[in-house]
Amino acid sequence: MLDFFWQLPQQPPISQAEVNSGAARREIQDHHARLRDLEQQLERVTLVSQALWELLRDRSGITEDQLVDKITEVDLRDGTKDNRLSPRVVACPKCERNITTRHQRCIYCGSAVTKEHIYQ
């Protein structure tokens, strides 16, 4: 009988923990699926990049050393050699506030931001 009174107040937290663990399990499964999708996309981008490089090399005569030099130049545009194409800080053409190039519109006034390069 004493066991019943001990377990009674424990049931709601136990039930909530079971609900939370089920939700966490589903969230982990969703993240695993998203990760698999991203890995497939990365493999596809890598394949396309390699094919484009080979076409460029074969048709233009650009050397791999020239490609590596250009990659380094682009990487260093933000002042750090980190193998990343980092967003840069630019002034909004309308309100002149500083924003990063990762945004397509100014976060302050909503004006369209013209990007200097296709990926930035």
C-alpha positions as YAML, in Angstrom:
chain: A
units: angstrom
residues:
- id: 1
  name: MET
  ca: [0.00, 0.00, 0.00]
- id: 2
  name: LEU
  ca: [2.81, 2.40, 0.84]
- id: 3
  name: ASP
  ca: [4.31, 1.59, -2.56]
- id: 4
  name: PHE
  ca: [1.14, 2.85, -4.27]
- id: 5
  name: PHE
  ca: [1.35, 6.23, -2.54]
- id: 6
  name: TRP
  ca: [5.03, 6.50, -3.43]
- id: 7
  name: GLN
  ca: [4.44, 5.75, -7.13]
- id: 8
  name: LEU
  ca: [1.36, 7.96, -7.54]
- id: 9
  name: PRO
  ca: [3.19, 11.34, -7.61]
- id: 10
  name: GLN
  ca: [5.93, 9.79, -9.79]
- id: 11
  name: GLN
  ca: [3.61, 8.90, -12.70]
- id: 12
  name: PRO
  ca: [3.21, 12.36, -14.31]
- id: 13
  name: PRO
  ca: [6.99, 13.02, -14.50]
- id: 14
  name: ILE
  ca: [7.59, 9.49, -15.81]
- id: 15
  name: SER
  ca: [4.89, 9.92, -18.46]
- id: 16
  name: GLN
  ca: [6.30, 13.28, -19.49]
- id: 17
  name: ALA
  ca: [9.80, 11.80, -19.71]
- id: 18
  name: GLU
  ca: [8.50, 9.07, -22.00]
- id: 19
  name: VAL
  ca: [6.81, 11.66, -24.23]
- id: 20
  name: ASN
  ca: [9.99, 13.76, -24.30]
- id: 21
  name: SER
  ca: [12.17, 10.77, -25.14]
- id: 22
  name: GLY
  ca: [9.86, 9.83, -28.02]
- id: 23
  name: ALA
  ca: [10.01, 13.36, -29.38]
- id: 24
  name: ALA
  ca: [13.79, 13.40, -29.03]
- id: 25
  name: ARG
  ca: [14.02, 10.07, -30.85]
- id: 26
  name: ARG
  ca: [11.95, 11.43, -33.75]
- id: 27
  name: GLU
  ca: [14.05, 14.59, -33.87]
- id: 28
  name: ILE
  ca: [17.24, 12.52, -34.04]
- id: 29
  name: GLN
  ca: [15.79, 10.46, -36.88]
- id: 30
  name: ASP
  ca: [14.88, 13.68, -38.72]
- id: 31
  name: HIS
  ca: [18.41, 15.00, -38.24]
- id: 32
  name: HIS
  ca: [19.90, 11.73, -39.51]
- id: 33
  name: ALA
  ca: [17.71, 11.92, -42.63]
- id: 34
  name: ARG
  ca: [18.69, 15.56, -43.21]
- id: 35
  name: LEU
  ca: [22.35, 14.69, -42.74]
- id: 36
  name: ARG
  ca: [22.09, 11.91, -45.34]
- id: 37
  name: ASP
  ca: [20.44, 14.37, -47.76]
- id: 38
  name: LEU
  ca: [23.19, 16.92, -47.19]
- id: 39
  name: GLU
  ca: [25.89, 14.29, -47.70]
- id: 40
  name: GLN
  ca: [24.29, 13.30, -51.02]
- id: 41
  name: GLN
  ca: [24.10, 16.94, -52.08]
- id: 42
  name: LEU
  ca: [27.75, 17.45, -51.14]
- id: 43
  name: GLU
  ca: [28.77, 14.40, -53.18]
- id: 44
  name: ARG
  ca: [26.82, 15.76, -56.16]
- id: 45
  name: VAL
  ca: [28.39, 19.22, -55.85]
- id: 46
  name: THR
  ca: [31.83, 17.62, -55.58]
- id: 47
  name: LEU
  ca: [31.17, 15.58, -58.72]
- id: 48
  name: VAL
  ca: [29.93, 18.61, -60.66]
- id: 49
  name: SER
  ca: [32.88, 20.72, -59.47]
- id: 50
  name: GLN
  ca: [35.34, 18.07, -60.60]
- id: 51
  name: ALA
  ca: [33.66, 17.79, -64.01]
- id: 52
  name: LEU
  ca: [33.65, 21.58, -64.44]
- id: 53
  name: TRP
  ca: [37.30, 21.81, -63.44]
- id: 54
  name: GLU
  ca: [38.26, 19.13, -65.95]
- id: 55
  name: LEU
  ca: [36.34, 20.90, -68.75]
- id: 56
  name: LEU
  ca: [37.97, 24.21, -67.86]
- id: 57
  name: ARG
  ca: [41.44, 22.67, -67.68]
- id: 58
  name: ASP
  ca: [41.07, 20.75, -70.94]
- id: 59
  name: ARG
  ca: [39.58, 23.63, -72.95]
- id: 60
  name: SER
  ca: [41.47, 26.60, -71.57]
- id: 61
  name: GLY
  ca: [44.84, 25.24, -70.52]
- id: 62
  name: ILE
  ca: [44.56, 26.58, -66.98]
- id: 63
  name: THR
  ca: [46.85, 24.61, -64.69]
- id: 64
  name: GLU
  ca: [46.02, 23.08, -61.34]
- id: 65
  name: ASP
  ca: [48.53, 25.45, -59.72]
- id: 66
  name: GLN
  ca: [46.59, 28.41, -61.14]
- id: 67
  name: LEU
  ca: [43.36, 26.94, -59.77]
- id: 68
  name: VAL
  ca: [44.91, 26.45, -56.32]
- id: 69
  name: ASP
  ca: [46.25, 30.02, -56.39]
- id: 70
  name: LYS
  ca: [42.77, 31.37, -57.27]
- id: 71
  name: ILE
  ca: [41.16, 29.27, -54.50]
- id: 72
  name: THR
  ca: [43.66, 30.72, -52.02]
- id: 73
  name: GLU
  ca: [43.00, 34.26, -53.28]
- id: 74
  name: VAL
  ca: [39.23, 33.85, -52.88]
- id: 75
  name: ASP
  ca: [39.65, 32.21, -49.47]
- id: 76
  name: LEU
  ca: [41.77, 35.12, -48.24]
- id: 77
  name: ARG
  ca: [39.24, 37.80, -49.24]
- id: 78
  name: ASP
  ca: [37.87, 37.84, -45.71]
- id: 79
  name: GLY
  ca: [41.41, 37.99, -44.27]
- id: 80
  name: THR
  ca: [41.46, 34.39, -43.04]
- id: 81
  name: LYS
  ca: [42.69, 31.27, -44.80]
- id: 82
  name: ASP
  ca: [40.05, 28.88, -43.53]
- id: 83
  name: ASN
  ca: [38.83, 27.05, -46.67]
- id: 84
  name: ARG
  ca: [35.49, 28.85, -46.46]
- id: 85
  name: LEU
  ca: [33.70, 31.43, -48.55]
- id: 86
  name: SER
  ca: [32.75, 33.70, -45.68]
- id: 87
  name: PRO
  ca: [30.15, 36.44, -45.94]
- id: 88
  name: ARG
  ca: [31.52, 39.96, -46.06]
- id: 89
  name: VAL
  ca: [30.25, 43.14, -44.47]
- id: 90
  name: VAL
  ca: [28.93, 45.71, -46.95]
- id: 91
  name: ALA
  ca: [26.95, 48.92, -46.71]
- id: 92
  name: CYS
  ca: [23.28, 48.79, -47.69]
- id: 93
  name: PRO
  ca: [22.82, 50.80, -50.91]
- id: 94
  name: LYS
  ca: [19.78, 52.58, -49.47]
- id: 95
  name: CYS
  ca: [20.22, 53.11, -45.71]
- id: 96
  name: GLU
  ca: [24.02, 52.61, -45.70]
- id: 97
  name: ARG
  ca: [23.95, 50.42, -42.59]
- id: 98
  name: ASN
  ca: [26.40, 47.53, -42.42]
- id: 99
  name: ILE
  ca: [25.02, 44.11, -43.36]
- id: 100
  name: THR
  ca: [26.61, 40.83, -44.39]
- id: 101
  name: THR
  ca: [26.57, 39.52, -47.93]
- id: 102
  name: ARG
  ca: [24.71, 36.41, -46.80]
- id: 103
  name: HIS
  ca: [21.48, 38.44, -46.85]
- id: 104
  name: GLN
  ca: [19.62, 39.19, -50.09]
- id: 105
  name: ARG
  ca: [17.80, 42.12, -48.53]
- id: 106
  name: CYS
  ca: [18.85, 44.67, -45.96]
- id: 107
  name: ILE
  ca: [17.74, 43.54, -42.52]
- id: 108
  name: TYR
  ca: [17.08, 47.18, -41.55]
- id: 109
  name: CYS
  ca: [15.23, 48.72, -44.50]
- id: 110
  name: GLY
  ca: [14.41, 45.74, -46.73]
- id: 111
  name: SER
  ca: [16.21, 47.11, -49.76]
- id: 112
  name: ALA
  ca: [17.61, 44.55, -52.22]
- id: 113
  name: VAL
  ca: [21.34, 44.00, -51.82]
- id: 114
  name: THR
  ca: [23.35, 43.58, -54.99]
- id: 115
  name: LYS
  ca: [25.95, 40.88, -54.58]
- id: 116
  name: GLU
  ca: [29.42, 41.41, -55.99]
- id: 117
  name: HIS
  ca: [29.82, 37.69, -56.70]
- id: 118
  name: ILE
  ca: [27.26, 34.96, -57.42]
- id: 119
  name: TYR
  ca: [27.96, 33.03, -54.22]
- id: 120
  name: GLN
  ca: [28.38, 35.96, -51.83]
...
